[in-house]
Structures are given as C-alpha cells and as structure tokens.
C-alpha cells in the first residue's frame, strides 16, 4: 500500500508566502525611510532658508538704521558748514568795517607824511576810496615830490593824477604860488603792510654830518 505524505507539501507552501511577505515589508520600510529622509531634507532646507531670510531681514534693518544715522550726521555737517560760512562772512564784514573806519585816519596820516616842505593843502575830499586834494606849493618840484611820495607810500594806487596846476601871483611882495588839484585812489591793502618811511624829496639838500668831509 503506497502512502503519500500530503501534509509535508502543504506545510512547505506557506514558507514561500512568508518570504514574499518579508520582502514586501522590507520594501515598505525602505520606502518609508526614504520618505522620512526626504521630509527631513526638505524641512532642513526650509529651516535654512528661513534662517537666511531672517538674517537678511536683520541686516537690512540694521542698514536702514545706519542710513538714518548717517543722514542725520550729514544734516548736522551741512548745518555746521552753513553756520561756518555765515561766521566767515560776518568776520569778513567786521574786518571791512574796521578797515573802513580806520581808512580816514590812515589817509590823513599818509598825506601829511607825503607833503614836502613849503607845500600845504587847502581842501581834502574823500569819495569812497578816491581822494581829491587841493593845495598850494612854491614850485613844480614840490608838487612832483608830493605826487611821488604818495605813490611810494603803497597806500595810493599808481598813478596819482595831477588834475590841474596854475600859478597864482603873490600880493604885497609875497612870492608866486602854484595852486594844484591832485587825485589818487587809496587802497586798503596798504594798511596791512609796514609803512615805509617817505623817501627824501628832490628839493631838499642834506646837511653834512659833523666832522664829515665834503666831497
């Protein structure tokens, strides 16, 4: 009598099915890991981009604050420059006023120094910086010396003009005189310079020093 063990074959069949089930579970686990890794990568990338955006926003805010601070400093510098220019203009105006106040004194001083001997003034008029002088002298040499002394003083611009000169006869035995009118332009720059001594006039003769020898 032949016996066939059908139970053994039936028992082996479930083993093949269990292997297929295990392979499917592994693929599911691997797929799940891949999805988790992808999700983690996407999450990390999103977080990194958020951090970069926050850093950029913070830097932009700081840059705007710095711009406002610099604009305020620039405004203060511009105000300071404007005030400095105003102060410079005021100082210049004060200097000009001071010079203008001292100009008549310097004019009279320089004119009196420039007068040679036997020369005198009868009238002096000032129109701005133009000075017109009328006077008398005994010779044309004295008049020429007077004009030369004014030009050499550095306070009068060259040339100093002789507007008129005429001989006035003397009365009662008095010598003839020359009546003249001279005009010159007084320059304020000369006030800042050292006033040189007036040069000797050509009509004067120097006396020899005591004990000296005459040539």
GUNU-170711 format. One record per residue (C-alpha): y, z, x. Coordinates in steps of 0.02 Angstrom, whole numbers, m for minus. Layout:
<sites>
<site py="Y" pz="Z" px="X"/>
...
</sites>
This chain:
<sites>
<site py="0" pz="0" px="0"/>
<site py="167" pz="m55" px="78"/>
<site py="316" pz="60" px="60"/>
<site py="495" pz="3" px="87"/>
<site py="625" pz="133" px="126"/>
<site py="771" pz="79" px="22"/>
<site py="863" pz="241" px="46"/>
<site py="897" pz="207" px="229"/>
<site py="984" pz="42" px="194"/>
<site py="1082" pz="121" px="56"/>
<site py="1138" pz="257" px="173"/>
<site py="1195" pz="133" px="307"/>
<site py="1306" pz="34" px="191"/>
<site py="1434" pz="175" px="165"/>
<site py="1462" pz="185" px="355"/>
<site py="1535" pz="10" px="362"/>
<site py="1653" pz="52" px="221"/>
<site py="1710" pz="211" px="309"/>
<site py="1756" pz="112" px="465"/>
<site py="1862" pz="m6" px="365"/>
<site py="1947" pz="141" px="284"/>
<site py="1987" pz="220" px="451"/>
<site py="2062" pz="57" px="518"/>
<site py="2173" pz="44" px="366"/>
<site py="2231" pz="222" px="388"/>
<site py="2274" pz="187" px="570"/>
<site py="2374" pz="33" px="525"/>
<site py="2465" pz="134" px="393"/>
<site py="2504" pz="272" px="517"/>
<site py="2564" pz="146" px="647"/>
<site py="2672" pz="57" px="519"/>
<site py="2743" pz="224" px="464"/>
<site py="2784" pz="269" px="645"/>
<site py="2867" pz="102" px="670"/>
<site py="2972" pz="128" px="514"/>
<site py="3017" pz="303" px="570"/>
<site py="3067" pz="240" px="742"/>
<site py="3171" pz="100" px="665"/>
<site py="3253" pz="225" px="548"/>
<site py="3288" pz="342" px="694"/>
<site py="3360" pz="199" px="797"/>
<site py="3469" pz="143" px="653"/>
<site py="3525" pz="322" px="623"/>
<site py="3565" pz="350" px="806"/>
<site py="3662" pz="185" px="812"/>
<site py="3759" pz="233" px="657"/>
<site py="3798" pz="404" px="732"/>
<site py="3852" pz="325" px="897"/>
<site py="3965" pz="202" px="807"/>
<site py="4038" pz="346" px="707"/>
<site py="4073" pz="442" px="866"/>
<site py="4155" pz="289" px="945"/>
<site py="4261" pz="263" px="790"/>
<site py="4313" pz="447" px="789"/>
<site py="4357" pz="437" px="974"/>
<site py="4458" pz="278" px="948"/>
<site py="4548" pz="357" px="799"/>
<site py="4587" pz="511" px="902"/>
<site py="4653" pz="408" px="1046"/>
<site py="4758" pz="304" px="925"/>
<site py="4832" pz="463" px="851"/>
<site py="4873" pz="529" px="1025"/>
<site py="4950" pz="362" px="1072"/>
<site py="5061" pz="367" px="917"/>
<site py="5116" pz="544" px="958"/>
<site py="5154" pz="491" px="1137"/>
<site py="5251" pz="342" px="1072"/>
<site py="5355" pz="454" px="960"/>
<site py="5386" pz="574" px="1105"/>
<site py="5438" pz="433" px="1221"/>
<site py="5550" pz="356" px="1088"/>
<site py="5636" pz="524" px="1068"/>
<site py="5659" pz="537" px="1256"/>
<site py="5727" pz="359" px="1261"/>
<site py="5851" pz="401" px="1123"/>
<site py="5909" pz="554" px="1219"/>
<site py="5928" pz="449" px="1378"/>
<site py="6032" pz="320" px="1283"/>
<site py="6142" pz="458" px="1211"/>
<site py="6163" pz="530" px="1386"/>
<site py="6210" pz="359" px="1456"/>
<site py="6338" pz="336" px="1317"/>
<site py="6414" pz="507" px="1350"/>
<site py="6420" pz="473" px="1537"/>
<site py="6511" pz="308" px="1508"/>
<site py="6636" pz="396" px="1395"/>
<site py="6664" pz="531" px="1526"/>
<site py="6688" pz="399" px="1661"/>
<site py="6814" pz="307" px="1552"/>
<site py="6907" pz="469" px="1519"/>
<site py="6907" pz="513" px="1705"/>
<site py="6973" pz="340" px="1747"/>
<site py="7108" pz="354" px="1615"/>
<site py="7159" pz="526" px="1680"/>
<site py="7170" pz="458" px="1858"/>
<site py="7276" pz="313" px="1799"/>
<site py="7391" pz="430" px="1704"/>
<site py="7407" pz="542" px="1855"/>
<site py="7448" pz="394" px="1965"/>
<site py="7570" pz="329" px="1835"/>
<site py="7658" pz="498" px="1832"/>
<site py="7670" pz="504" px="2021"/>
<site py="7724" pz="322" px="2040"/>
<site py="7913" pz="350" px="2016"/>
<site py="7911" pz="488" px="2146"/>
<site py="7822" pz="375" px="2272"/>
<site py="7937" pz="230" px="2231"/>
<site py="8094" pz="331" px="2267"/>
<site py="8016" pz="406" px="2423"/>
<site py="7963" pz="237" px="2495"/>
<site py="8128" pz="153" px="2452"/>
<site py="8227" pz="293" px="2533"/>
<site py="8119" pz="280" px="2690"/>
<site py="8142" pz="92" px="2696"/>
<site py="8333" pz="98" px="2690"/>
<site py="8411" pz="55" px="2859"/>
<site py="8572" pz="131" px="2921"/>
<site py="8730" pz="80" px="2831"/>
<site py="8630" pz="21" px="2680"/>
<site py="8637" pz="107" px="2511"/>
<site py="8579" pz="74" px="2334"/>
<site py="8688" pz="71" px="2180"/>
<site py="8552" pz="44" px="2049"/>
<site py="8362" pz="52" px="2036"/>
<site py="8265" pz="m9" px="1883"/>
<site py="8079" pz="2" px="1851"/>
<site py="7989" pz="m112" px="1728"/>
<site py="7805" pz="m68" px="1738"/>
<site py="7767" pz="m89" px="1922"/>
<site py="7910" pz="m211" px="1953"/>
<site py="8057" pz="m126" px="2039"/>
<site py="8230" pz="m206" px="2045"/>
<site py="8354" pz="m132" px="2170"/>
<site py="8539" pz="m167" px="2186"/>
<site py="8642" pz="m107" px="2332"/>
<site py="8760" pz="m145" px="2473"/>
<site py="8749" pz="m159" px="2661"/>
<site py="8863" pz="m209" px="2804"/>
<site py="8760" pz="m356" px="2873"/>
<site py="8624" pz="m478" px="2828"/>
<site py="8521" pz="m399" px="2967"/>
<site py="8518" pz="m234" px="2872"/>
<site py="8463" pz="m324" px="2713"/>
<site py="8324" pz="m414" px="2808"/>
<site py="8269" pz="m249" px="2886"/>
<site py="8265" pz="m167" px="2714"/>
<site py="8152" pz="m302" px="2643"/>
<site py="8039" pz="m296" px="2797"/>
<site py="8024" pz="m107" px="2786"/>
<site py="7973" pz="m118" px="2602"/>
<site py="7837" pz="m244" px="2642"/>
<site py="7774" pz="m143" px="2791"/>
<site py="7757" pz="15" px="2686"/>
<site py="7600" pz="m56" px="2600"/>
<site py="7667" pz="8" px="2434"/>
<site py="7754" pz="m155" px="2391"/>
<site py="7661" pz="m319" px="2373"/>
<site py="7718" pz="m462" px="2479"/>
<site py="7835" pz="m546" px="2468"/>
<site py="7982" pz="m436" px="2418"/>
<site py="8110" pz="m556" px="2346"/>
<site py="8296" pz="m561" px="2380"/>
<site py="8364" pz="m617" px="2211"/>
<site py="8546" pz="m626" px="2263"/>
<site py="8665" pz="m581" px="2404"/>
<site py="8853" pz="m606" px="2412"/>
<site py="8995" pz="m548" px="2522"/>
<site py="9117" pz="m427" px="2440"/>
<site py="9286" pz="m420" px="2532"/>
<site py="9343" pz="m247" px="2583"/>
<site py="9503" pz="m171" px="2515"/>
<site py="9632" pz="m70" px="2607"/>
<site py="9566" pz="m113" px="2779"/>
<site py="9386" pz="m75" px="2733"/>
<site py="9254" pz="m191" px="2807"/>
<site py="9171" pz="m325" px="2703"/>
<site py="9006" pz="m279" px="2623"/>
<site py="8857" pz="m379" px="2560"/>
<site py="8805" pz="m346" px="2382"/>
<site py="8620" pz="m385" px="2354"/>
<site py="8483" pz="m379" px="2224"/>
<site py="8302" pz="m357" px="2281"/>
<site py="8144" pz="m356" px="2176"/>
<site py="7969" pz="m301" px="2226"/>
<site py="7804" pz="m258" px="2143"/>
<site py="7746" pz="m80" px="2175"/>
<site py="7557" pz="m63" px="2199"/>
<site py="7468" pz="99" px="2155"/>
<site py="7331" pz="68" px="2285"/>
<site py="7455" pz="118" px="2419"/>
<site py="7458" pz="297" px="2354"/>
<site py="7278" pz="322" px="2415"/>
<site py="7320" pz="258" px="2588"/>
<site py="7403" pz="352" px="2727"/>
<site py="7587" pz="309" px="2727"/>
<site py="7630" pz="232" px="2895"/>
<site py="7797" pz="277" px="2973"/>
<site py="7930" pz="145" px="2941"/>
<site py="7948" pz="25" px="3087"/>
<site py="8109" pz="31" px="3184"/>
<site py="8240" pz="m88" px="3117"/>
<site py="8305" pz="m227" px="3224"/>
<site py="8485" pz="m167" px="3207"/>
<site py="8451" pz="m2" px="3294"/>
<site py="8461" pz="24" px="3482"/>
<site py="8356" pz="162" px="3557"/>
<site py="8446" pz="279" px="3672"/>
<site py="8361" pz="302" px="3841"/>
<site py="8269" pz="466" px="3867"/>
<site py="8348" pz="595" px="3976"/>
<site py="8302" pz="574" px="4156"/>
<site py="8235" pz="398" px="4124"/>
<site py="8283" pz="242" px="4216"/>
<site py="8364" pz="93" px="4138"/>
<site py="8285" pz="m74" px="4174"/>
</sites>
